[in-house]
Amino acid sequence: MSIRELIISRNKQYAEAWRRTGEITKPLADEIAVMHRVFPQAMIPWWTILCKLLRILGDPKHIDSWRDLAGYATLVVDYLEGESK
């Protein structure tokens, strides 16, 4: 499968989450910047969770996306629990 074919197939499955993420977050740039300043450790999980949520719009029964959400949220919870000790 070529890169182009892969992109086309993923866009169908994931509802162009790569594009929608930028569109949705642009109006939130100030709030996202504050969160990055206050809690930078959560930024990658936050972006990934948002992207996974948007991917689910394309295929709501794709179980790996739901598992990914749980995994990235767990990373943040584990960090916060470790920080509070």
C-alpha positions as CSV (number, residue, x, y, z in Angstrom):
1,M,0.0,0.0,0.0
2,S,1.4,3.4,-0.9
3,I,1.6,6.3,1.5
4,R,-1.2,8.1,-0.4
5,E,-3.5,5.0,-0.2
6,L,-2.7,4.7,3.5
7,I,-3.6,8.4,4.1
8,I,-6.9,8.0,2.2
9,S,-7.9,4.9,4.1
10,R,-7.0,6.4,7.5
11,N,-8.9,9.7,6.7
12,K,-12.0,7.6,6.1
13,Q,-11.6,5.7,9.4
14,Y,-10.5,8.6,11.5
15,A,-12.7,11.4,10.1
16,E,-9.7,13.6,9.3
17,A,-8.9,14.1,13.0
18,W,-5.5,15.6,12.1
19,R,-7.3,18.5,10.4
20,R,-10.1,18.9,12.9
21,T,-7.8,19.0,15.9
22,G,-6.2,22.2,14.5
23,E,-9.6,23.7,13.7
24,I,-11.1,23.0,17.1
25,T,-8.1,24.1,19.1
26,K,-7.3,27.4,17.3
27,P,-10.0,29.4,19.2
28,L,-8.7,27.8,22.5
29,A,-5.1,28.8,21.9
30,D,-4.9,31.1,25.0
31,E,-6.4,28.5,27.3
32,I,-4.1,25.8,25.9
33,A,-1.1,28.0,26.5
34,V,-2.1,28.5,30.1
35,M,-2.5,24.8,30.6
36,H,0.9,24.2,29.0
37,R,2.4,26.7,31.4
38,V,0.7,25.3,34.5
39,F,0.9,21.6,33.7
40,P,3.3,20.9,30.8
41,Q,3.5,17.2,31.6
42,A,-0.1,16.7,30.5
43,M,0.1,18.4,27.1
44,I,1.0,15.4,25.0
45,P,-1.6,13.2,26.6
46,W,-4.2,16.0,26.3
47,W,-3.5,16.5,22.6
48,T,-3.5,12.8,22.0
49,I,-6.8,12.3,23.9
50,L,-8.4,15.1,21.8
51,C,-7.2,13.6,18.6
52,K,-8.4,10.2,19.6
53,L,-11.8,11.6,20.5
54,L,-12.1,13.1,17.0
55,R,-10.9,9.9,15.5
56,I,-13.8,8.1,17.2
57,L,-16.2,10.2,15.2
58,G,-15.0,8.3,12.1
59,D,-15.3,4.9,13.7
60,P,-17.0,4.9,17.1
61,K,-16.6,1.1,17.5
62,H,-12.8,1.0,16.9
63,I,-11.9,-0.4,20.3
64,D,-8.2,0.6,20.2
65,S,-9.2,4.2,20.2
66,W,-11.1,3.7,23.4
67,R,-8.2,1.8,24.9
68,D,-5.9,4.6,23.9
69,L,-8.1,7.2,25.7
70,A,-8.0,5.2,28.9
71,G,-4.2,4.7,28.6
72,Y,-3.4,8.4,28.1
73,A,-5.7,9.4,30.9
74,T,-4.1,6.8,33.1
75,L,-0.7,8.3,32.4
76,V,-1.8,11.7,33.7
77,V,-3.6,10.2,36.8
78,D,-0.5,8.1,37.6
79,Y,1.7,11.3,37.3
80,L,-0.6,13.3,39.6
81,E,-0.9,10.6,42.1
82,G,2.9,10.2,42.2
83,E,3.4,14.0,42.5
84,S,1.1,14.1,45.5
85,K,3.2,11.6,47.5
